[in-house]
Amino acid sequence: MAISDPDIIVESKKYIEQMRAKQQVAFAAKLPIILQDPAIPQISKKFALRYSLKLDGIDKEYIKILVPESYEELDANQKVTLLDNNNKE
């Protein structure tokens, strides 16, 4: 697996806060539609809710408590960890 360098962008703190606020407002307007649509899978709804909480500045640990991972997510994360550990050896 290739390792790539992350893109690093330097912006002013004020600009970043303005962009985050804009994203927060835009996503908050769409969130109820996402959560109420029966055609959207439950996992996508959980992701949307987690993203909304992240935009609101909620700590990752609280997000995990408020929107816990499903069994399938826990299983997938465990498998990824095992694969990562096998590739490092």
C-alpha positions as CSV (number, residue, x, y, z in Angstrom):
1,M,0.0,0.0,0.0
2,A,1.4,3.4,-1.0
3,I,1.6,6.2,1.5
4,S,0.8,9.6,0.2
5,D,1.5,13.0,1.7
6,P,-1.6,14.8,2.9
7,D,-2.6,18.1,1.3
8,I,-1.8,20.9,3.7
9,I,-3.5,24.2,3.2
10,V,-2.7,27.2,5.4
11,E,-5.6,29.6,5.9
12,S,-6.4,32.3,8.5
13,K,-8.3,31.1,11.6
14,K,-11.1,33.6,10.8
15,Y,-11.6,32.2,7.3
16,I,-11.6,28.6,8.6
17,E,-14.2,29.5,11.2
18,Q,-16.4,31.3,8.6
19,M,-16.2,28.3,6.3
20,R,-17.0,25.9,9.1
21,A,-20.0,28.0,10.1
22,K,-21.2,28.1,6.5
23,Q,-20.9,24.3,6.2
24,Q,-22.6,23.9,9.6
25,V,-25.7,25.9,8.5
26,A,-25.9,24.2,5.1
27,F,-25.7,20.7,6.5
28,A,-28.1,21.5,9.4
29,A,-30.7,22.4,6.7
30,K,-30.2,19.1,5.0
31,L,-30.0,16.8,8.0
32,P,-33.7,16.5,8.7
33,I,-34.3,15.5,5.1
34,I,-31.6,12.9,5.3
35,L,-32.8,11.4,8.6
36,Q,-36.5,11.2,7.4
37,D,-35.9,9.7,4.0
38,P,-36.8,6.0,4.2
39,A,-34.7,5.2,1.1
40,I,-31.5,6.3,2.8
41,P,-29.7,3.4,4.5
42,Q,-29.4,3.5,8.3
43,I,-25.6,3.6,8.2
44,S,-25.8,6.7,6.0
45,K,-28.1,8.4,8.5
46,K,-25.7,7.6,11.3
47,F,-22.8,9.0,9.3
48,A,-24.8,12.2,8.6
49,L,-25.6,12.6,12.3
50,R,-22.0,12.1,13.3
51,Y,-20.9,14.6,10.7
52,S,-23.4,17.1,12.0
53,L,-22.2,16.7,15.5
54,K,-18.6,17.0,14.3
55,L,-19.5,20.3,12.6
56,D,-21.1,21.5,15.8
57,G,-17.7,21.0,17.5
58,I,-18.6,18.0,19.6
59,D,-15.7,15.9,20.9
60,K,-15.1,12.5,19.1
61,E,-15.6,10.6,22.3
62,Y,-19.0,12.2,22.9
63,I,-20.0,11.5,19.4
64,K,-19.2,7.8,19.9
65,I,-21.4,7.8,23.0
66,L,-24.3,9.7,21.3
67,V,-24.2,7.7,18.1
68,P,-22.5,4.4,18.9
69,E,-21.1,2.2,16.2
70,S,-23.2,-0.7,14.9
71,Y,-22.0,-4.2,15.2
72,E,-21.1,-4.2,11.5
73,E,-19.0,-1.0,11.9
74,L,-17.2,-2.5,15.0
75,D,-16.5,-5.7,13.0
76,A,-15.2,-3.8,10.0
77,N,-13.0,-1.6,12.1
78,Q,-11.6,-4.6,13.9
79,K,-10.8,-6.3,10.5
80,V,-9.1,-3.1,9.2
81,T,-7.0,-3.0,12.4
82,L,-6.0,-6.6,12.0
83,L,-5.1,-6.1,8.3
84,D,-3.0,-3.0,9.2
85,N,-1.2,-4.9,11.9
86,N,-0.4,-7.8,9.4
87,N,0.9,-5.3,6.8
88,K,3.3,-3.7,9.3
89,E,5.0,-7.0,10.3
